[in-house]
Amino acid sequence: MTVTVLTGAGISTESGIPDYRGPDGLWRRDPAHEKLVTYDYYMADPEIRRRSWLLRRDNPAWEAEPNAAHRALAALPDAWIITQNVDGLHQRAGSPPERVLELHGNMFGAVCTACGAGSTTREAIDRILAGEDDPACRECGGILKTTTVMFGQSLDPVTLGRAVEAAEACEVFVAVGTSLQVQPAASLVMVAAEAGARLVIVNGEPTPYDALADEVIHAPIGEAVPHLCAELLA
């Protein structure tokens, strides 16, 4: 049985990483937080960049460990994991990196928006700890950002294309911990359903695609996903 999984922020909350749109999500508690991950604001405002780098410095993902849901998905043979997350927990849980498609990039690399020079986020954070508020590219002085896709940026077309292929080819498509409100990631659910896949949605709150699903599960993700994976393996 071929399985493709789409994961969102909700799968990592049990690892101590806050989500965005959930009942206690970052954007519900502080709507201005969204500016810190929006490209136009980031590029235009040094204060936004300063706060954004502090957010990266303090991100609990640096210390987070994969939870039961990550580990259960890693045990599915030959599954494709399409993730909206940037925390790398799927790979750390044992999912083969070549079968994890990071739609929104990851938080561990840094890139210059002017010349494209690459470095690591850890290097930039070390500069912040040494007293720089808004570390610039050491090659050209341009603005640095992490290798994440911010709001206002397009997804990498190669990664998105592979995700569409994985959605089209699977027999079972599972959406886990995603509000399914952000496009084009959410549209992968429709792609899979139209290709004939069985659709399972695991999320704490209703999503716009629940009516399309063969099964909707509202149980805690750390319990629901291992149980679902055991069923798929059986």
C-alpha positions as CSV (number, residue, x, y, z in Angstrom):
1,M,0.0,0.0,0.0
2,T,1.5,3.3,-1.0
3,V,1.1,6.1,1.6
4,T,1.7,9.8,1.4
5,V,1.5,12.0,4.4
6,L,1.2,15.8,4.7
7,T,2.2,17.2,8.1
8,G,1.7,20.6,9.6
9,A,2.7,22.4,12.8
10,G,0.3,20.3,14.9
11,I,2.4,17.2,14.7
12,S,5.3,19.0,16.4
13,T,3.3,20.6,19.3
14,E,3.9,17.4,21.4
15,S,7.6,18.0,20.9
16,G,7.2,21.4,22.5
17,I,7.1,23.5,19.3
18,P,4.1,25.9,19.3
19,D,1.7,25.8,16.3
20,Y,0.4,28.9,14.6
21,R,-3.4,28.7,14.1
22,G,-4.4,26.3,16.9
23,P,-6.3,27.3,20.0
24,D,-3.1,28.5,21.7
25,G,-1.3,29.2,18.5
26,L,1.3,31.9,18.1
27,W,-0.8,34.0,15.8
28,R,-3.9,33.8,18.0
29,R,-1.9,35.0,21.0
30,D,0.0,37.7,19.0
31,P,-1.3,38.5,15.6
32,A,1.7,40.8,15.0
33,H,3.9,37.7,15.1
34,E,2.9,36.9,11.5
35,K,4.9,39.9,10.3
36,L,8.1,38.2,11.5
37,V,7.6,35.4,8.9
38,T,6.3,37.6,6.0
39,Y,8.9,38.4,3.4
40,D,8.0,42.0,2.5
41,Y,7.9,43.1,6.2
42,Y,11.2,41.3,6.8
43,M,13.0,42.9,3.9
44,A,11.7,46.4,4.6
45,D,12.1,46.7,8.3
46,P,15.3,46.2,10.3
47,E,13.3,46.0,13.5
48,I,11.3,43.1,12.1
49,R,14.5,41.3,11.2
50,R,15.9,41.9,14.6
51,R,12.8,40.4,16.3
52,S,12.8,37.6,13.7
53,W,16.4,36.6,14.5
54,L,15.5,36.6,18.2
55,L,12.6,34.3,17.4
56,R,15.0,31.9,15.6
57,R,17.5,32.1,18.4
58,D,14.8,31.1,20.9
59,N,13.0,28.5,18.7
60,P,12.4,25.4,20.8
61,A,13.0,23.3,17.7
62,W,16.8,23.5,18.5
63,E,16.3,21.2,21.5
64,A,13.1,19.4,20.5
65,E,13.0,15.6,20.0
66,P,10.7,13.7,17.7
67,N,7.5,12.4,19.3
68,A,5.5,9.2,18.9
69,A,3.8,10.5,15.8
70,H,7.1,11.3,14.0
71,R,8.5,7.9,14.9
72,A,5.3,6.1,13.8
73,L,5.4,7.8,10.4
74,A,9.1,6.9,10.0
75,A,8.2,3.2,10.4
76,L,5.9,3.3,7.4
77,P,7.9,1.7,4.6
78,D,8.5,3.8,1.5
79,A,6.0,6.5,2.6
80,W,6.4,10.0,1.2
81,I,6.4,12.7,4.0
82,I,5.4,16.1,2.7
83,T,5.8,18.6,5.5
84,Q,5.0,22.2,6.0
85,N,7.3,22.2,9.0
86,V,10.9,23.5,9.1
87,D,12.1,21.7,12.2
88,G,13.7,18.6,10.7
89,L,12.0,16.3,13.2
90,H,10.8,13.8,10.5
91,Q,14.4,13.2,9.5
92,R,15.6,12.9,13.1
93,A,12.8,10.4,13.8
94,G,14.3,8.2,11.0
95,S,12.3,9.1,7.9
96,P,14.8,8.9,5.0
97,P,15.8,12.5,4.0
98,E,15.3,11.7,0.4
99,R,11.6,10.9,1.1
100,V,10.9,14.0,3.1
101,L,9.7,16.9,1.0
102,E,10.1,20.2,3.0
103,L,7.6,22.5,1.3
104,H,8.6,25.5,3.4
105,G,12.4,24.7,3.6
106,N,14.1,24.4,6.9
107,M,15.4,26.6,9.7
108,F,18.9,25.3,9.8
109,G,20.4,27.0,6.7
110,A,20.8,30.7,6.0
111,V,21.0,32.5,2.6
112,C,21.8,36.0,1.4
113,T,18.8,37.5,-0.4
114,A,21.1,39.5,-2.6
115,C,24.0,37.3,-3.7
116,G,22.7,33.8,-2.7
117,A,25.7,33.0,-0.5
118,G,24.9,30.2,1.9
119,S,25.8,29.7,5.5
120,T,24.1,28.2,8.6
121,T,21.5,29.7,10.9
122,R,23.7,28.7,13.8
123,E,26.5,30.9,12.4
124,A,24.1,33.9,12.2
125,I,22.8,33.2,15.7
126,D,26.4,33.1,17.0
127,R,26.9,36.6,15.6
128,I,23.7,37.8,17.3
129,L,25.0,36.4,20.6
130,A,28.2,38.4,19.9
131,G,26.2,41.6,19.7
132,E,24.9,42.0,16.1
133,D,21.2,42.7,15.9
134,D,20.7,42.1,12.2
135,P,23.7,40.1,10.8
136,A,24.4,40.9,7.1
137,C,25.9,38.7,4.5
138,R,29.7,38.6,4.9
139,E,30.1,38.3,1.1
140,C,28.2,41.3,-0.1
141,G,26.5,43.0,2.9
142,G,23.0,41.9,1.8
143,I,20.1,40.8,4.0
144,L,20.3,37.3,5.4
145,K,17.3,35.0,6.0
146,T,16.9,31.4,6.9
147,T,16.2,28.8,4.2
148,T,12.6,28.8,5.0
149,V,9.8,29.9,2.7
150,M,8.2,33.0,4.2
151,F,4.7,34.3,3.5
152,G,4.9,36.2,0.2
153,Q,7.5,33.8,-1.3
154,S,6.9,31.1,-3.8
155,L,7.5,27.4,-2.9
156,D,10.4,25.7,-4.6
157,P,8.8,24.4,-7.9
158,V,10.8,21.2,-7.9
159,T,9.8,20.3,-4.3
160,L,6.2,21.2,-5.0
161,G,6.2,19.2,-8.2
162,R,7.5,16.1,-6.4
163,A,4.8,16.6,-3.7
164,V,2.1,16.7,-6.4
165,E,3.5,13.5,-7.9
166,A,3.5,11.8,-4.5
167,A,-0.1,12.9,-3.8
168,E,-1.3,11.6,-7.2
169,A,0.4,8.2,-6.9
170,C,-0.6,7.2,-3.4
171,E,-3.4,4.8,-2.3
172,V,-3.8,6.5,1.1
173,F,-3.2,10.2,1.8
174,V,-3.0,11.3,5.4
175,A,-3.0,14.9,6.5
176,V,-1.7,15.3,10.1
177,G,-1.7,18.4,12.2
178,T,-2.4,20.9,9.5
179,S,-5.2,23.4,9.3
180,L,-5.3,23.0,5.5
181,Q,-5.7,26.7,5.1
182,V,-2.3,27.5,3.5
183,Q,-2.1,27.1,-0.3
184,P,-0.8,25.4,-2.3
185,A,0.0,22.8,0.3
186,A,-3.6,22.3,1.2
187,S,-4.5,21.6,-2.4
188,L,-2.5,18.4,-2.2
189,V,-5.5,16.9,-0.4
190,M,-7.7,17.5,-3.4
191,V,-5.0,16.2,-5.7
192,A,-4.9,12.9,-3.9
193,A,-8.7,12.6,-3.5
194,E,-9.2,13.3,-7.2
195,A,-6.6,10.6,-8.0
196,G,-8.7,8.1,-6.0
197,A,-6.7,7.9,-2.8
198,R,-8.3,7.2,0.6
199,L,-8.1,10.4,2.5
200,V,-7.6,10.5,6.3
201,I,-7.4,13.8,8.2
202,V,-5.9,13.9,11.7
203,N,-6.3,17.3,13.3
204,G,-7.4,18.9,16.6
205,E,-9.9,21.3,14.9
206,P,-12.1,21.1,11.7
207,T,-10.4,21.8,8.4
208,P,-11.9,23.0,5.1
209,Y,-11.4,19.5,3.6
210,D,-13.1,17.4,6.3
211,A,-16.2,16.7,4.1
212,L,-13.9,15.3,1.4
213,A,-12.2,12.8,3.8
214,D,-13.0,9.1,4.2
215,E,-12.0,9.5,7.9
216,V,-11.5,12.5,10.2
217,I,-9.8,11.9,13.5
218,H,-9.8,14.5,16.3
219,A,-7.9,12.5,18.9
220,P,-4.5,13.7,20.2
221,I,-1.9,13.3,17.4
222,G,0.6,11.5,19.5
223,E,-2.0,8.7,20.1
224,A,-3.9,8.8,16.8
225,V,-1.0,8.6,14.4
226,P,0.7,5.5,15.9
227,H,-2.7,3.8,16.0
228,L,-3.4,4.8,12.4
229,C,0.1,3.7,11.2
230,A,-0.4,0.3,12.9
231,E,-3.6,-0.2,10.9
232,L,-1.8,0.8,7.7
233,L,1.0,-1.7,8.4
234,A,-1.5,-4.4,9.1
